[in-house]
Amino acid sequence: MIRTLDHTADVGFELEAPSLEELFEEARRGLLLVMFERPPDRGGERETVRLSAPDLEMLLVRWINELAYLVQARGLVPTGSEPEIREDGGSFVLEAHLAGTELDPEVQGWQGEVKSATFHGLEVKRENGTWSARVILDV
Amino acid sequence: MNFERLSEYKYRIPREGKMRVDAAFYASKTILEDLEAENYASLKQLTNVATLPGVVAPALTMPDIHWGYGFPIGGVAAFDPEAGGVVSPGGVGFDINCGVRLLTSDISREELESHKSPLADALFKGIPSGVGRGRRDLNFSRKDFEEILREGPAVLVDRGYGESADLDNIESRGRLPGADPEATSQRAYERGVSQLGSLGSGNHFLEVQYVDEIYDEEAAGAYGLERGRVTVLIHSGSRGFGHQVCQDYVERFLQAAPKYSIELADRQLAAAPIESPEGKAYLGAMSAAANFAFANRQLITHFIRQAFEESGFSGRYLRVLYDLAHNNAKFEEHAGKRVLVHRKGATRAFGPGNPELPERYRFVGQPVLVPGDMGRYSFVLAGTEGAMSETFGSSAHGAGRKMSRKKAKKAAKGRNLIREMESLGILVRAAGRATVDEEMSEAYKDAAEVVETTHSAGIGRKVARLRPMIVVKG
C-alpha cells in the first residue's frame, strides 16, 4: 500500500506491506509514481544491486537513492525488484535482482527529478505483523 | 509555539528546552497566518536548528519561510568554529549552491515580442533539462571537470563560454576557495559530468522577462535596469553532482554524530564540528559542488546567448547583472567574528560599502534576486545595513510554495495551464505538462508579500519588478 503525503515543498509517501522485502518493493513503486505519470511495469534488462546499512532507515534511503540513480544517471527504469534483506554482523544487507527498461521520458510521462530521499521524519517499523515506512523525497 | 513580537515584522522565539540560543523570524500578518495554518511546523524546524552546537544567536528565518526537511526553507544560521560550531550538509541542502543569475539587455519588450516564439523554441532546444539526451557538443574530460570543480566558471570563460566581465558579477567571483574534488565520490563525478550545463526539473526554470516597475532609481541605475528592457533569469543548481555530495555526507555525518556527542532533533540535521576531519572534508566537497553550480549557470548563460543570436538578436549583448547562491555555507565575518553562515533557501544580501561587492554596485548594496512564480513577477532588491546587523547579511530568496505538488495537480485538472499562460502573454516551453501543473502560479505564495515584508523589515530594499514573457521548464 502506498499513500502519498502532502508535504508543501517536497513529496513523500507512507508504505505498508506484510514483509520487509515487500515494503522495499513498494518503495520502488512509490518512487516510480513520483517520477512518471505512466510508470512502466515490464522490462527485460537485468541489474543486481547490493547495499548495506547500519539500520533499516538508512537502508531504505540508500535503496531509493540507488533506484533514482539508475533512472537518472544510467537511464534504466527498474520495473520490478526481488529484494532479499538479511542482518549480517550488526548491519542490514539488501540484495536485489532488478528487472528494468530503458528510460523514455515521453512515453513514460517524465514528471521530474528526485534529488534524494531524506532522513526527515523517516521511519521504518513493524507493528502487529505489518511493516510500514514513511519517507520524504527532495524533488 | 511561544514567540513574542519585537517590531511590526520581527518576532523572537525565546530559548527553551534544548535550544542553545534564541531564534527569530520575519513575518507579515499574512505570513504569520500561513505559519499558524501549518501548526508552526517550520518554526519548530527553526528551533531544532537552534539546538545545534556552536550556533551563534539568533537562528533565523527570512520572510519566505516554509517547511523543509531538517532546516526550514528560508533558514539562516551561523556557527562559530572556535566554540565547537558545526557544519550540517542537510543545512545546506541537496542542491548545493542552487541559485539564480540575472542577465540584462538593451532589447526592448516590443522588439522581443516580434521574435518571441522562435526564441522560446531556441531556448528550449538549446538548454538541456538534464534527463535523457543532452547537448552532444559538450564533452568534459575528468581533468577538465576537476579543474572546473576547483576554479569554477573562470575555466569555462577561458575556453570561450562567456566573457571575463561575467565573472565580476558572480557572488565570490564564482569560486569558493578550498574546493576539493578528492573529497567527492566517483558517483558524484558520474552524475555531474553528464549534467554540467543543464537546467534540471522541479522549480528550476529559465525566464525571459521585462522590467515593468522601478522602485529605486539610483540602485536600478547602478544595476543597469531600465523600464521596458528585457532581462533573463536562470534558476538552477549543482545538479546530480551536488545531490550526491549531500547524500554521501549526510550518511557519513550520521555515522560520525555519536563520536562528537551531537544530539540530533532531526536526523536530516546531521552535523559535525567545522574543525573535524568530517567537517573539513564536507566543506571541500561542498565548495566543489558550489563551483560546479556557478559553472553550470555560466554554461546556461552561454547557451542563452547562442539562442538569442539565432533568434534575431545577433550582436545584442546579454550582461550578467548578478549570480547568487540560495543554498550554501560560507565563512564570513560578522560583528568582528569569523563564522560559518548556513543559508538554506536564503540569499546573501551584503549592504552598501562591502568590499566583497563589485565596484559599480558597492555604493547601493548587493543585488538580491527574488524569483516569484511563473505567472506573476520576480523582484530585484538591494542588500542593506539592516541585513548586515540583524541577519548575518541575508535576505529572502523566493516566494515559497503554499500548495503541495499533489494539491497543485488536483487544482490543474481539466485546465490547460500552458494555454492560460499564453492568454496572459507568457509563452511556456516545458518537457512535460506535469511540471507546469505542479509549478502553477497559484501553487506559490505571492512573492510581493515576501518582498514587502523584507523591505519593510529593513533586510532588503525594493529596486525593480520583472514580468515574465517566456518560461522554460525542464
Interface residues (C-beta under 8 A of the other chain):
Chain A: T4 D6 H7 T8 A9 D10 V11 E37 P54 E57 M58 V61 R62 N65 Y69 Q72 A73 G75 L103 P105 G109 W110 Q111 G112 E113 K115 S116 T118 F119 H120 G121 L122 I136 D138 V139
Chain B: E38 H66 W67 G68 Y69 G70 I73 G90 G93 F94 D95 G130 V131 G132 R187 E190 R191 S194 G200 S201 G202 G240 H243 C246 Q247 V250 E251 L254 Q255 D266 R267 Q268 A270 R401 K402 M403 S404 R405 K406 K407 A431 G432 A434 T435 E438 G474
